[in-house]
Amino acid sequence: MYLSLSMLSTLLLWVFFAMILGANARHPLNRLCFCGGMLFSLGTFKESFYYDLAPGLLAAGVGTEEGMRTLYSLMTSALYLCAMPAACLFAVRFRGCSVSNKKLIGWMLLPAAALMILFPPTRTYFFQRQSLPFWVAMCLYNLTYGVLFTFFLLQAVKAEPTREVRRQKRFVALMVLPLLWYWLVTIFVFHTLGLQSLLRAWTGIFVLVCVEILIYLYLAFTEGVMGVRLNAEHYQWESESRAALRGAQFLSHALRRDLVKLAWCAKDLEEHQDPPSPQLRILRDTIERLQNLSDRILLHSGRLTPQKEPYPLEELLEGGLLEEYREKGMKLTTEFAPGDRLFCDPCHLRETLRNLLENAWEAKGEGCAVQIRFRPGRRGERHSRYDLLTVEDNGPGIPASIRERMFFPYQTEKSDAGHLGLGLYYCYRVMQAHGGWIQCDSAPDRGSAFRLYFPKEG
């Protein structure tokens, strides 16, 4: 069966954007990218439809020539007027702006509505061939959106504070921008300037799409690309997460199996000793600690489904857990405004704070000081849609060699049996399950600051 270059390009575009959607169909950025990609694919599909499919349909008595031209005109108009606004909507969301989708779509399609009045979509076929004002208007319209798209995309890369995520966003920009600008120049600039000898240059998009797919597949198999929240480690950590869960389940099962035997022996000894010997008390304490360890192993490596609610920070941060560490000798201070609330799962948040406080205490010991600060996201700021909880200590800091993999499972510098390297991995997964992220700023002898970003409610 013969396939024209236009149809091959269309199929490749469909495959490319379907892979992006399939990477994480639940994420709004992936869905926006897919919708924009489908609009852009109209560029090659309409050519294949009108020049390859329509003649066969007309010969078979399906439709009329005027009807085929009308369909071609409508597809072309949708491409010229809607594709770039869709791309800009993706770029704005990629940048992390908090304006509602409805408001953005309304503002972006306002110029398109004006152009539809000036150049009715059903007559686009004729405007393309007879009207220079049509090409000037479409060129200015699409190039303006192209500049805005590029600006927002590059700003998103520049403003991203997390190195891994910034690397992912850079990959996305490198994949999308050459494809977009090649299309803008070969379609609008060449037509507007009347460069007849270069008008078929748009077919080179076939080669570009092939290159994009190869790059995408390479990244998908090495680092992952456009996965959950565009996280650089999503695919690698998903595989490690499954391995961590299997290992934790095996370890917990083995512990519990032997602990049952030890508990039975301790109970039998207790019945024959009055009073119990010091060795028996040590045995009972050890069994209890190992049972707690088994429970925490499963908690830190199992699947997380947070039950989020707007929770008063006063209840989250004061008393209970914090008093426990103050009694140990930790100087613990909090900073938040009365009435501040955090949209989170309180149980998982307390366990996350416990891990961070325990690490700070073990690293510093006497003289350990920790400050927990809350700052709600504000309109106009870089991460306005996220509330920030910072846990900062005065410890010895974390060496750069450890920071590279500190949020991976089973990464620990501590040799005793009570530390399996799952604490920070659990913290990372709690924030991921909330739809936020955690990052660490640390330097030798200057302490560490863990920043926890929580999406606002709604």
MARVEX-293388 format. One record per residue (C-alpha): residue number from 1; x, y, z. Coordinates in pm, 1 decimal, decimal comma. Layout:
<pts>
<seq:NUM&px:X&py:Y&pz:Z>
...
</pts>
This chain:
<pts>
<seq:1&px:0,0&py:0,0&pz:0,0>
<seq:2&px:138,8&py:342,1&pz:-102,3>
<seq:3&px:185,1&py:600,9&pz:171,2>
<seq:4&px:272,8&py:957,7&pz:74,2>
<seq:5&px:535,9&py:1156,7&pz:259,0>
<seq:6&px:257,0&py:1367,8&pz:409,1>
<seq:7&px:80,2&py:1063,5&pz:554,4>
<seq:8&px:406,6&py:915,9&pz:681,2>
<seq:9&px:482,9&py:1244,4&pz:855,5>
<seq:10&px:131,3&py:1247,5&pz:1002,8>
<seq:11&px:166,7&py:894,1&pz:1136,4>
<seq:12&px:504,9&py:976,0&pz:1286,5>
<seq:13&px:362,1&py:1285,1&pz:1456,6>
<seq:14&px:74,5&py:1077,1&pz:1596,5>
<seq:15&px:318,8&py:815,6&pz:1725,2>
<seq:16&px:545,2&py:1080,8&pz:1877,8>
<seq:17&px:270,8&py:1262,4&pz:2069,0>
<seq:18&px:98,0&py:936,6&pz:2162,7>
<seq:19&px:422,9&py:828,7&pz:2331,7>
<seq:20&px:429,6&py:1156,1&pz:2524,9>
<seq:21&px:69,7&py:1105,3&pz:2637,3>
<seq:22&px:141,4&py:742,0&pz:2725,1>
<seq:23&px:435,8&py:845,0&pz:2943,9>
<seq:24&px:189,2&py:984,8&pz:3198,5>
<seq:25&px:-165,8&py:1034,9&pz:3070,3>
<seq:26&px:-283,1&py:1169,0&pz:3407,4>
<seq:27&px:-48,8&py:1466,2&pz:3404,8>
<seq:28&px:-196,8&py:1788,9&pz:3257,7>
<seq:29&px:129,8&py:1882,0&pz:3084,2>
<seq:30&px:135,8&py:1552,6&pz:2893,6>
<seq:31&px:-228,0&py:1596,8&pz:2794,4>
<seq:32&px:-170,7&py:1956,1&pz:2679,0>
<seq:33&px:132,8&py:1848,6&pz:2477,8>
<seq:34&px:-70,5&py:1570,0&pz:2314,0>
<seq:35&px:-360,6&py:1804,1&pz:2223,1>
<seq:36&px:-120,5&py:2058,9&pz:2074,9>
<seq:37&px:56,6&py:1783,7&pz:1882,1>
<seq:38&px:-271,1&py:1661,5&pz:1731,5>
<seq:39&px:-345,1&py:2015,4&pz:1612,8>
<seq:40&px:-1,0&py:2044,3&pz:1454,4>
<seq:41&px:-46,1&py:1708,3&pz:1281,3>
<seq:42&px:-331,0&py:1868,0&pz:1082,4>
<seq:43&px:-56,4&py:2034,5&pz:877,0>
<seq:44&px:54,1&py:1709,4&pz:715,9>
<seq:45&px:-280,6&py:1529,6&pz:744,8>
<seq:46&px:-474,3&py:1792,8&pz:547,6>
<seq:47&px:-220,0&py:1769,8&pz:263,5>
<seq:48&px:-248,1&py:1391,8&pz:250,9>
<seq:49&px:-627,4&py:1411,8&pz:276,1>
<seq:50&px:-674,5&py:1665,1&pz:-4,7>
<seq:51&px:-410,9&py:1543,8&pz:-250,4>
<seq:52&px:-405,9&py:1167,3&pz:-179,8>
<seq:53&px:-739,4&py:1060,2&pz:-27,7>
<seq:54&px:-987,1&py:1310,2&pz:-174,7>
<seq:55&px:-931,3&py:1215,5&pz:-544,0>
<seq:56&px:-1006,4&py:851,3&pz:-464,1>
<seq:57&px:-1317,0&py:944,5&pz:-264,6>
<seq:58&px:-1444,2&py:1168,3&pz:-546,4>
<seq:59&px:-1382,1&py:893,4&pz:-801,5>
<seq:60&px:-1588,2&py:657,5&pz:-583,5>
<seq:61&px:-1871,5&py:909,8&pz:-573,5>
<seq:62&px:-1816,6&py:1013,5&pz:-211,9>
<seq:63&px:-1860,2&py:1388,2&pz:-158,0>
<seq:64&px:-1804,9&py:1680,6&pz:-393,9>
<seq:65&px:-1499,3&py:1880,2&pz:-488,5>
<seq:66&px:-1641,3&py:2185,6&pz:-312,3>
<seq:67&px:-1700,8&py:1978,1&pz:1,9>
<seq:68&px:-1343,3&py:1848,0&pz:-2,4>
<seq:69&px:-1211,9&py:2204,5&pz:-33,7>
<seq:70&px:-1429,3&py:2311,8&pz:256,8>
<seq:71&px:-1292,4&py:2030,0&pz:476,4>
<seq:72&px:-938,9&py:2120,9&pz:370,2>
<seq:73&px:-1009,4&py:2487,8&pz:453,3>
<seq:74&px:-1148,2&py:2404,9&pz:799,5>
<seq:75&px:-849,1&py:2183,4&pz:888,0>
<seq:76&px:-606,7&py:2450,5&pz:765,2>
<seq:77&px:-785,1&py:2721,5&pz:962,8>
<seq:78&px:-781,9&py:2508,1&pz:1279,9>
<seq:79&px:-408,7&py:2452,3&pz:1231,0>
<seq:80&px:-321,3&py:2817,0&pz:1164,9>
<seq:81&px:-543,8&py:2964,4&pz:1437,8>
<seq:82&px:-542,0&py:2706,1&pz:1719,6>
<seq:83&px:-208,5&py:2518,1&pz:1711,5>
<seq:84&px:11,4&py:2800,1&pz:1840,7>
<seq:85&px:-230,1&py:2908,0&pz:2119,4>
<seq:86&px:-236,4&py:2542,1&pz:2230,3>
<seq:87&px:145,4&py:2539,0&pz:2230,4>
<seq:88&px:152,5&py:2859,5&pz:2436,6>
<seq:89&px:-95,7&py:2715,2&pz:2684,9>
<seq:90&px:143,3&py:2420,4&pz:2730,0>
<seq:91&px:440,1&py:2656,9&pz:2772,2>
<seq:92&px:258,7&py:2870,6&pz:3031,5>
<seq:93&px:172,3&py:2562,1&pz:3234,6>
<seq:94&px:527,8&py:2433,5&pz:3181,3>
<seq:95&px:645,7&py:2760,5&pz:3338,7>
<seq:96&px:422,2&py:2696,7&pz:3641,8>
<seq:97&px:190,9&py:3001,0&pz:3608,5>
<seq:98&px:-125,4&py:2984,2&pz:3815,2>
<seq:99&px:-378,0&py:3146,9&pz:3577,5>
<seq:100&px:-683,3&py:2926,4&pz:3512,3>
<seq:101&px:-699,9&py:2733,8&pz:3182,8>
<seq:102&px:-1033,2&py:2893,3&pz:3088,5>
<seq:103&px:-895,0&py:3244,5&pz:3130,6>
<seq:104&px:-580,5&py:3160,9&pz:2932,5>
<seq:105&px:-774,2&py:2998,5&pz:2648,0>
<seq:106&px:-1007,5&py:3298,2&pz:2634,5>
<seq:107&px:-724,8&py:3550,4&pz:2600,8>
<seq:108&px:-527,3&py:3337,6&pz:2355,5>
<seq:109&px:-819,9&py:3273,6&pz:2120,3>
<seq:110&px:-936,9&py:3636,2&pz:2114,8>
<seq:111&px:-703,3&py:3729,1&pz:1823,2>
<seq:112&px:-806,5&py:3403,9&pz:1650,3>
<seq:113&px:-1172,5&py:3508,2&pz:1668,3>
<seq:114&px:-1086,8&py:3840,5&pz:1501,4>
<seq:115&px:-895,8&py:3662,2&pz:1222,5>
<seq:116&px:-1188,8&py:3423,9&pz:1169,9>
<seq:117&px:-1411,9&py:3725,4&pz:1103,8>
<seq:118&px:-1161,9&py:3875,6&pz:858,7>
<seq:119&px:-1084,8&py:3544,8&pz:688,6>
<seq:120&px:-1377,5&py:3298,8&pz:719,9>
<seq:121&px:-1241,5&py:2945,5&pz:785,1>
<seq:122&px:-1447,6&py:2786,9&pz:505,6>
<seq:123&px:-1263,2&py:2999,4&pz:245,5>
<seq:124&px:-906,1&py:2935,0&pz:368,6>
<seq:125&px:-825,1&py:2732,8&pz:53,5>
<seq:126&px:-884,5&py:3041,4&pz:-161,8>
<seq:127&px:-712,3&py:3284,7&pz:76,6>
<seq:128&px:-398,3&py:3070,3&pz:65,5>
<seq:129&px:-377,1&py:3106,3&pz:-312,3>
<seq:130&px:-502,4&py:3460,6&pz:-369,4>
<seq:131&px:-455,7&py:3680,1&pz:-60,7>
<seq:132&px:-125,3&py:3830,3&pz:51,5>
<seq:133&px:-298,5&py:4007,1&pz:349,0>
<seq:134&px:-408,0&py:3661,9&pz:465,3>
<seq:135&px:-46,9&py:3540,4&pz:476,9>
<seq:136&px:77,9&py:3860,1&pz:642,5>
<seq:137&px:-188,5&py:3833,7&pz:914,6>
<seq:138&px:-126,6&py:3462,0&pz:973,3>
<seq:139&px:249,5&py:3511,6&pz:974,7>
<seq:140&px:235,6&py:3789,8&pz:1235,1>
<seq:141&px:-18,2&py:3596,2&pz:1443,7>
<seq:142&px:178,1&py:3270,0&pz:1452,7>
<seq:143&px:524,3&py:3423,1&pz:1486,4>
<seq:144&px:403,9&py:3631,9&pz:1782,7>
<seq:145&px:281,0&py:3317,9&pz:1953,8>
<seq:146&px:606,6&py:3145,3&pz:1855,6>
<seq:147&px:809,1&py:3413,7&pz:2036,1>
<seq:148&px:583,0&py:3388,7&pz:2343,5>
<seq:149&px:609,3&py:3010,5&pz:2339,2>
<seq:150&px:988,7&py:3022,3&pz:2321,4>
<seq:151&px:1005,8&py:3283,5&pz:2599,1>
<seq:152&px:788,4&py:3081,6&pz:2839,7>
<seq:153&px:969,1&py:2756,4&pz:2759,8>
<seq:154&px:1316,6&py:2902,1&pz:2816,5>
<seq:155&px:1197,0&py:3081,1&pz:3130,9>
<seq:156&px:1067,5&py:2749,9&pz:3264,1>
<seq:157&px:1411,0&py:2594,7&pz:3217,6>
<seq:158&px:1594,2&py:2892,0&pz:3367,9>
<seq:159&px:1363,5&py:2928,5&pz:3669,5>
<seq:160&px:1352,2&py:2559,6&pz:3766,3>
<seq:161&px:1537,8&py:2525,1&pz:4101,0>
<seq:162&px:1574,6&py:2145,9&pz:4101,2>
<seq:163&px:1869,4&py:2030,1&pz:3893,9>
<seq:164&px:1715,3&py:1699,4&pz:3782,5>
<seq:165&px:1386,7&py:1860,3&pz:3678,1>
<seq:166&px:1572,3&py:2146,4&pz:3504,9>
<seq:167&px:1764,0&py:1889,0&pz:3301,5>
<seq:168&px:1434,2&py:1728,3&pz:3195,6>
<seq:169&px:1285,5&py:2063,0&pz:3098,1>
<seq:170&px:1594,3&py:2140,7&pz:2893,2>
<seq:171&px:1545,9&py:1814,3&pz:2703,1>
<seq:172&px:1182,4&py:1905,3&pz:2633,4>
<seq:173&px:1283,2&py:2250,1&pz:2504,5>
<seq:174&px:1550,9&py:2100,5&pz:2278,2>
<seq:175&px:1300,5&py:1855,3&pz:2133,5>
<seq:176&px:1014,6&py:2099,0&pz:2075,9>
<seq:177&px:1173,2&py:2430,0&pz:1968,7>
<seq:178&px:1355,1&py:2316,6&pz:1647,8>
<seq:179&px:1041,5&py:2135,9&pz:1528,1>
<seq:180&px:819,6&py:2436,8&pz:1599,2>
<seq:181&px:1038,6&py:2701,7&pz:1440,3>
<seq:182&px:1106,3&py:2489,9&pz:1132,1>
<seq:183&px:730,7&py:2469,0&pz:1081,3>
<seq:184&px:674,9&py:2842,2&pz:1143,4>
<seq:185&px:945,3&py:2952,7&pz:899,2>
<seq:186&px:872,5&py:2706,7&pz:617,0>
<seq:187&px:496,3&py:2767,8&pz:626,8>
<seq:188&px:441,0&py:3133,5&pz:715,6>
<seq:189&px:764,1&py:3318,7&pz:639,3>
<seq:190&px:824,1&py:3150,1&pz:302,1>
<seq:191&px:462,3&py:3198,5&pz:188,9>
<seq:192&px:449,4&py:3561,1&pz:304,7>
<seq:193&px:773,7&py:3647,3&pz:124,1>
<seq:194&px:662,6&py:3457,3&pz:-187,7>
<seq:195&px:963,9&py:3224,0&pz:-190,9>
<seq:196&px:808,7&py:2983,6&pz:-440,2>
<seq:197&px:1120,4&py:2768,4&pz:-477,7>
<seq:198&px:1124,6&py:2695,9&pz:-103,2>
<seq:199&px:756,6&py:2623,5&pz:-43,9>
<seq:200&px:808,8&py:2245,1&pz:-39,4>
<seq:201&px:1073,9&py:2275,3&pz:231,1>
<seq:202&px:805,4&py:2197,6&pz:492,8>
<seq:203&px:833,6&py:1829,5&pz:392,8>
<seq:204&px:1167,0&py:1825,3&pz:578,1>
<seq:205&px:958,6&py:1798,4&pz:892,8>
<seq:206&px:952,2&py:1423,4&pz:821,9>
<seq:207&px:1326,4&py:1402,9&pz:892,3>
<seq:208&px:1296,1&py:1622,3&pz:1202,1>
<seq:209&px:1017,0&py:1410,0&pz:1345,5>
<seq:210&px:1223,6&py:1093,7&pz:1291,8>
<seq:211&px:1514,4&py:1254,5&pz:1480,1>
<seq:212&px:1278,4&py:1367,4&pz:1760,3>
<seq:213&px:1139,3&py:1015,6&pz:1804,6>
<seq:214&px:1488,5&py:865,6&pz:1822,1>
<seq:215&px:1591,2&py:1124,3&pz:2084,2>
<seq:216&px:1272,0&py:1061,8&pz:2278,2>
<seq:217&px:1324,3&py:684,6&pz:2278,2>
<seq:218&px:1686,0&py:727,8&pz:2386,9>
<seq:219&px:1583,4&py:948,1&pz:2677,7>
<seq:220&px:1294,2&py:719,2&pz:2768,7>
<seq:221&px:1527,6&py:423,8&pz:2804,0>
<seq:222&px:1809,3&py:611,7&pz:2977,9>
<seq:223&px:1681,8&py:898,5&pz:3193,2>
<seq:224&px:1307,1&py:915,8&pz:3129,0>
<seq:225&px:1135,2&py:1217,2&pz:2977,2>
<seq:226&px:798,0&py:1381,2&pz:3040,6>
<seq:227&px:706,9&py:1135,8&pz:3311,4>
<seq:228&px:531,3&py:1233,3&pz:3638,6>
<seq:229&px:563,5&py:1620,2&pz:3692,1>
<seq:230&px:851,2&py:1602,6&pz:3433,1>
<seq:231&px:1078,7&py:1444,7&pz:3689,9>
<seq:232&px:1421,5&py:1331,9&pz:3569,6>
<seq:233&px:1430,5&py:1028,0&pz:3795,0>
<seq:234&px:1072,2&py:904,6&pz:3746,3>
<seq:235&px:1144,5&py:597,9&pz:3536,5>
<seq:236&px:1460,0&py:495,7&pz:3719,6>
<seq:237&px:1297,4&py:546,0&pz:4057,4>
<seq:238&px:985,6&py:357,9&pz:3955,0>
<seq:239&px:1196,9&py:49,6&pz:3887,9>
<seq:240&px:1390,9&py:103,3&pz:4209,6>
<seq:241&px:1062,6&py:157,4&pz:4391,2>
<seq:242&px:938,8&py:-184,1&pz:4286,2>
<seq:243&px:1271,5&py:-338,7&pz:4386,4>
<seq:244&px:1260,9&py:-155,3&pz:4719,7>
<seq:245&px:907,1&py:-278,4&pz:4786,2>
<seq:246&px:997,2&py:-639,4&pz:4703,8>
<seq:247&px:1309,6&py:-620,4&pz:4921,1>
<seq:248&px:1120,2&py:-457,9&pz:5207,7>
<seq:249&px:842,1&py:-716,1&pz:5195,6>
<seq:250&px:1095,0&py:-999,8&pz:5200,6>
<seq:251&px:1293,7&py:-841,6&pz:5485,0>
<seq:252&px:982,9&py:-764,0&pz:5690,6>
<seq:253&px:848,7&py:-1117,4&pz:5641,4>
<seq:254&px:1180,6&py:-1270,8&pz:5747,2>
<seq:255&px:1197,6&py:-1047,5&pz:6055,3>
<seq:256&px:842,4&py:-1122,0&pz:6162,5>
<seq:257&px:886,6&py:-1496,7&pz:6114,3>
<seq:258&px:1187,9&py:-1508,5&pz:6344,6>
<seq:259&px:1044,4&py:-1253,3&pz:6587,8>
<seq:260&px:746,9&py:-1480,2&pz:6651,9>
<seq:261&px:988,8&py:-1753,0&pz:6762,0>
<seq:262&px:1188,0&py:-1514,6&pz:6980,7>
<seq:263&px:872,2&py:-1373,2&pz:7138,8>
<seq:264&px:751,8&py:-1728,0&pz:7220,6>
<seq:265&px:1089,0&py:-1812,0&pz:7380,1>
<seq:266&px:1088,2&py:-1487,6&pz:7580,8>
<seq:267&px:737,9&py:-1554,8&pz:7708,3>
<seq:268&px:832,4&py:-1908,7&pz:7814,2>
<seq:269&px:1142,1&py:-1780,4&pz:7995,7>
<seq:270&px:939,4&py:-1507,7&pz:8163,2>
<seq:271&px:702,7&py:-1768,9&pz:8309,4>
<seq:272&px:995,1&py:-1949,9&pz:8471,2>
<seq:273&px:1180,5&py:-1643,9&pz:8604,2>
<seq:274&px:1062,8&py:-1437,2&pz:8896,2>
<seq:275&px:1188,7&py:-1169,0&pz:8885,6>
<seq:276&px:1293,9&py:-1161,8&pz:8515,4>
<seq:277&px:1666,2&py:-1150,6&pz:8455,5>
<seq:278&px:1834,3&py:-845,3&pz:8295,1>
<seq:279&px:1910,3&py:-1059,8&pz:7989,1>
<seq:280&px:1537,3&py:-1132,0&pz:7944,6>
<seq:281&px:1451,5&py:-761,9&pz:7960,7>
<seq:282&px:1715,9&py:-693,0&pz:7695,0>
<seq:283&px:1563,5&py:-966,9&pz:7478,3>
<seq:284&px:1211,0&py:-822,9&pz:7514,7>
<seq:285&px:1333,3&py:-470,1&pz:7430,4>
<seq:286&px:1520,2&py:-602,3&pz:7126,3>
<seq:287&px:1212,1&py:-786,8&pz:7000,1>
<seq:288&px:1002,4&py:-471,0&pz:7036,8>
<seq:289&px:1256,7&py:-257,5&pz:6850,6>
<seq:290&px:1278,0&py:-510,2&pz:6567,9>
<seq:291&px:898,6&py:-523,5&pz:6540,9>
<seq:292&px:890,5&py:-145,1&pz:6514,3>
<seq:293&px:1168,1&py:-158,5&pz:6256,5>
<seq:294&px:969,4&py:-410,6&pz:6051,0>
<seq:295&px:664,0&py:-185,2&pz:6056,2>
<seq:296&px:867,1&py:118,7&pz:5951,0>
<seq:297&px:1035,9&py:-70,9&pz:5667,8>
<seq:298&px:695,6&py:-146,1&pz:5514,0>
<seq:299&px:571,8&py:206,2&pz:5579,8>
<seq:300&px:872,7&py:363,0&pz:5408,5>
<seq:301&px:876,3&py:140,0&pz:5101,7>
<seq:302&px:512,9&py:47,0&pz:5037,4>
<seq:303&px:266,0&py:227,2&pz:4811,6>
<seq:304&px:146,3&py:568,4&pz:4928,7>
<seq:305&px:-205,1&py:704,1&pz:4890,3>
<seq:306&px:-219,0&py:1030,0&pz:5086,3>
<seq:307&px:-552,3&py:1142,6&pz:5232,2>
<seq:308&px:-508,6&py:1515,8&pz:5183,7>
<seq:309&px:-697,9&py:1783,3&pz:5373,0>
<seq:310&px:-634,6&py:2146,3&pz:5471,3>
<seq:311&px:-474,0&py:2096,0&pz:5811,9>
<seq:312&px:-392,0&py:2368,2&pz:6070,4>
<seq:313&px:-16,2&py:2405,1&pz:6101,7>
<seq:314&px:-48,1&py:2466,0&pz:6473,2>
<seq:315&px:-176,1&py:2110,9&pz:6516,7>
<seq:316&px:84,2&py:1970,2&pz:6279,5>
<seq:317&px:392,0&py:2143,0&pz:6419,3>
<seq:318&px:328,0&py:2207,7&pz:6785,6>
<seq:319&px:324,4&py:1942,7&pz:7060,1>
<seq:320&px:349,9&py:1567,5&pz:7005,4>
<seq:321&px:637,2&py:1493,3&pz:6770,8>
<seq:322&px:821,7&py:1821,5&pz:6825,0>
<seq:323&px:798,4&py:1795,5&pz:7203,3>
<seq:324&px:955,0&py:1451,4&pz:7181,2>
<seq:325&px:1266,8&py:1600,6&pz:7020,5>
<seq:326&px:1271,0&py:1903,4&pz:7248,7>
<seq:327&px:1283,3&py:1663,5&pz:7544,1>
<seq:328&px:1588,5&py:1499,9&pz:7387,3>
<seq:329&px:1765,0&py:1836,8&pz:7394,8>
<seq:330&px:1702,7&py:1961,3&pz:7040,2>
<seq:331&px:1647,8&py:2335,9&pz:7007,4>
<seq:332&px:1337,8&py:2336,2&pz:6788,4>
<seq:333&px:1163,1&py:2651,3&pz:6665,7>
<seq:334&px:870,2&py:2702,4&pz:6428,2>
<seq:335&px:768,1&py:2998,1&pz:6214,5>
<seq:336&px:416,5&py:3029,9&pz:6072,8>
<seq:337&px:123,0&py:3269,2&pz:6095,0>
<seq:338&px:-185,9&py:3198,4&pz:6307,5>
<seq:339&px:-449,6&py:3026,4&pz:6096,2>
<seq:340&px:-201,5&py:2894,3&pz:5836,6>
<seq:341&px:-310,5&py:2562,2&pz:5686,0>
<seq:342&px:-127,4&py:2306,6&pz:5475,6>
<seq:343&px:-308,3&py:2083,7&pz:5224,7>
<seq:344&px:-153,6&py:1746,3&pz:5309,4>
<seq:345&px:-189,3&py:1404,6&pz:5467,6>
<seq:346&px:-105,4&py:1479,8&pz:5834,3>
<seq:347&px:7,4&py:1123,7&pz:5915,5>
<seq:348&px:256,9&py:1105,6&pz:5628,8>
<seq:349&px:374,4&py:1460,6&pz:5694,9>
<seq:350&px:449,4&py:1382,9&pz:6059,9>
<seq:351&px:644,7&py:1073,6&pz:5956,9>
<seq:352&px:836,2&py:1281,7&pz:5701,8>
<seq:353&px:922,6&py:1538,6&pz:5969,2>
<seq:354&px:1024,9&py:1257,9&pz:6204,9>
<seq:355&px:1276,3&py:1132,1&pz:5947,0>
<seq:356&px:1424,1&py:1477,6&pz:5890,4>
<seq:357&px:1444,0&py:1556,7&pz:6263,0>
<seq:358&px:1596,5&py:1218,9&pz:6344,0>
<seq:359&px:1862,6&py:1266,8&pz:6076,1>
<seq:360&px:1945,1&py:1612,5&pz:6213,1>
<seq:361&px:1968,8&py:1482,1&pz:6570,3>
<seq:362&px:2192,0&py:1188,2&pz:6475,7>
<seq:363&px:2420,0&py:1411,3&pz:6269,1>
<seq:364&px:2466,3&py:1682,9&pz:6533,7>
<seq:365&px:2361,5&py:1541,7&pz:6871,7>
<seq:366&px:2402,7&py:1789,5&pz:7156,2>
<seq:367&px:2362,7&py:2145,0&pz:7034,9>
<seq:368&px:2135,3&py:2041,3&pz:6747,9>
<seq:369&px:1903,9&py:2325,3&pz:6642,4>
<seq:370&px:1626,0&py:2294,5&pz:6385,1>
<seq:371&px:1393,3&py:2560,6&pz:6250,8>
<seq:372&px:1069,5&py:2469,7&pz:6067,7>
<seq:373&px:929,7&py:2754,6&pz:5857,2>
<seq:374&px:612,2&py:2778,9&pz:5652,7>
<seq:375&px:558,4&py:3017,5&pz:5363,3>
<seq:376&px:241,0&py:3006,8&pz:5153,1>
<seq:377&px:277,1&py:3050,3&pz:4778,2>
<seq:378&px:185,9&py:3398,7&pz:4661,8>
<seq:379&px:64,1&py:3522,0&pz:4325,1>
<seq:380&px:348,0&py:3641,7&pz:4105,0>
<seq:381&px:614,6&py:3425,9&pz:4269,3>
<seq:382&px:804,9&py:3150,4&pz:4091,6>
<seq:383&px:615,5&py:2866,5&pz:4259,8>
<seq:384&px:293,9&py:3050,5&pz:4338,6>
<seq:385&px:84,5&py:2730,9&pz:4324,8>
<seq:386&px:288,1&py:2563,9&pz:4599,8>
<seq:387&px:315,3&py:2615,6&pz:4974,8>
<seq:388&px:668,6&py:2576,6&pz:5111,9>
<seq:389&px:766,8&py:2401,8&pz:5434,6>
<seq:390&px:1138,3&py:2433,0&pz:5517,6>
<seq:391&px:1323,0&py:2219,3&pz:5773,4>
<seq:392&px:1667,8&py:2371,3&pz:5837,4>
<seq:393&px:1930,3&py:2240,4&pz:6079,6>
<seq:394&px:2274,3&py:2350,2&pz:6201,1>
<seq:395&px:2439,0&py:2012,6&pz:6145,0>
<seq:396&px:2764,4&py:1926,8&pz:5966,7>
<seq:397&px:2599,6&py:1932,7&pz:5623,0>
<seq:398&px:2575,0&py:1661,8&pz:5358,6>
<seq:399&px:2870,1&py:1595,5&pz:5124,9>
<seq:400&px:2802,3&py:1647,5&pz:4752,6>
<seq:401&px:2887,2&py:1283,4&pz:4679,9>
<seq:402&px:2598,4&py:1171,4&pz:4902,5>
<seq:403&px:2350,9&py:1437,2&pz:4786,1>
<seq:404&px:2360,0&py:1290,5&pz:4435,1>
<seq:405&px:2171,8&py:979,1&pz:4551,2>
<seq:406&px:2035,1&py:1073,4&pz:4892,3>
<seq:407&px:1669,7&py:1024,6&pz:4788,9>
<seq:408&px:1728,6&py:677,5&pz:4642,7>
<seq:409&px:1630,9&py:365,9&pz:4842,4>
<seq:410&px:1891,1&py:194,5&pz:5062,3>
<seq:411&px:2132,9&py:489,6&pz:5045,6>
<seq:412&px:2288,8&py:537,8&pz:5390,2>
<seq:413&px:2626,9&py:608,9&pz:5544,2>
<seq:414&px:2521,3&py:458,1&pz:5877,7>
<seq:415&px:2634,9&py:105,7&pz:5947,6>
<seq:416&px:2406,0&py:-0,9&pz:6234,0>
<seq:417&px:2112,5&py:-234,4&pz:6170,1>
<seq:418&px:1851,0&py:27,8&pz:6252,0>
<seq:419&px:1933,4&py:234,4&pz:5942,2>
<seq:420&px:1842,5&py:91,1&pz:5602,6>
<seq:421&px:1854,2&py:409,1&pz:5394,4>
<seq:422&px:1477,0&py:430,9&pz:5345,9>
<seq:423&px:1403,9&py:749,9&pz:5541,3>
<seq:424&px:1480,2&py:1015,2&pz:5278,3>
<seq:425&px:1350,1&py:784,3&pz:5006,3>
<seq:426&px:1020,0&py:778,3&pz:5197,2>
<seq:427&px:1023,6&py:1159,6&pz:5227,3>
<seq:428&px:1073,7&py:1189,5&pz:4851,2>
<seq:429&px:785,6&py:951,2&pz:4781,0>
<seq:430&px:551,7&py:1128,6&pz:5023,1>
<seq:431&px:611,4&py:1457,0&pz:4840,9>
<seq:432&px:575,9&py:1288,2&pz:4502,9>
<seq:433&px:243,8&py:1132,3&pz:4613,6>
<seq:434&px:123,9&py:1477,7&pz:4719,7>
<seq:435&px:205,1&py:1614,1&pz:4372,9>
<seq:436&px:493,6&py:1822,3&pz:4506,8>
<seq:437&px:865,1&py:1768,8&pz:4554,1>
<seq:438&px:1149,9&py:1790,1&pz:4803,4>
<seq:439&px:1491,8&py:1942,9&pz:4752,7>
<seq:440&px:1795,4&py:1983,1&pz:4974,6>
<seq:441&px:2045,6&py:2267,2&pz:5001,8>
<seq:442&px:2349,1&py:2173,2&pz:5207,6>
<seq:443&px:2713,9&py:2259,9&pz:5250,5>
<seq:444&px:2986,5&py:2122,2&pz:5482,5>
<seq:445&px:2973,8&py:2283,6&pz:5829,0>
<seq:446&px:2676,9&py:2502,8&pz:5729,7>
<seq:447&px:2386,9&py:2269,0&pz:5793,8>
<seq:448&px:2113,1&py:2146,7&pz:5563,4>
<seq:449&px:1781,3&py:2291,8&pz:5451,8>
<seq:450&px:1512,0&py:2058,1&pz:5321,2>
<seq:451&px:1241,5&py:2237,1&pz:5122,9>
<seq:452&px:906,9&py:2060,6&pz:5087,6>
<seq:453&px:674,7&py:2199,7&pz:4818,4>
<seq:454&px:304,3&py:2114,5&pz:4860,4>
<seq:455&px:48,1&py:2198,8&pz:4587,8>
<seq:456&px:-224,5&py:2431,7&pz:4707,3>
<seq:457&px:-574,6&py:2294,7&pz:4750,2>
<seq:458&px:-763,4&py:2279,1&pz:4420,1>
</pts>
